[in-house]
Amino acid sequence: MRLDKWLWHARFFKTRSLAARYVEKSRCRIDGRPVDKPHATVTPGMVLAFALGPNVRVVRVVALGERRGPAAEARTLYEVVESR
């Protein structure tokens, strides 16, 4: 699944285009590597790191999801590894 789509499904961003713009600015890392392409592939087990406001979020992808559902469903797509 595309990185921007997964970030949107997991409800880290309100729209997919906001997620894509964020990734294009190289503010996201997949398994420690900087990523600047919204179409980067995300699979379960990968670790994503990104800053949202003053907080740095490090999450492990647990599932990909089929739709952008309610917040309770979105929380099942990842587990928090670290949050500063």
N, C-alpha and C positions, 0 to 999 in steps of 0.2 A: 504494500500500500504506500502511496505517496506520503512523504513527511508532512506536508501542509494539510493534507486531508486527515491524517491521524491526529494532528494537534487540534484540528477543528472538532473531530469526533470526540476527543477526550475533553473538550470544553475548556482548553487553555486559551482559545481565541474565539471571539464572537462570530467572525466570518472567516471563510477559507482564504479570501483575498488578503485579509490582515495577517493570517498565518504565513502566507506565501511571501508577503513583503518583509516580514520579520526574518524569515529564513534567508532571503536574498541579501540581507544586510550582514550575513555571517554571524549571527548571534546565537547559533545553535550548534551543538556538537553531537555526533553519533559515535558512541564508543570511543570518545576522546578526540575524534577527528573533526575539525571545523567543516561545516557544511554550508554552502551558499546556493544550493539548487533545491527548490521546493519539490522537485520530482524525485529526490533521493528516496530510495526504498527503505521502508521500516518493516522489520519482522519481529516476532515475539522473541524476547531474550535480549534485545538491544538496549543499551543504556543511553538515554538522551539527557543532555545538560543544556539549560537555557535560563536566561534571566528574565523575570517578569517583574517590572518595577524594581524595588530595592532587593528583591529576593532572588536567589539562585536556586533553581529547581533541578534536581537530578532524579530521574524516574526510570524505572525498568519497564519496558513494554511487555505486558502480559498477554494481551489479545489485540486484534485489529479492529473488530467491530464492523457491523454492516450498515449502521446508520448513526446519525447524531441523535441519540436518545436523551432521556432525562439525566440529571446530574448523578443520580444513584447508579445508573447504567454506565455512565462515563467513567466513574471511579473504578469499575471492574477492568478497565482497559490497561491500567498501570498500577505499579506499586512505588511508593516514594522511597528512594534510596537515601536521599539527603535533601534537606531544605534549609538554606541559610538566610 
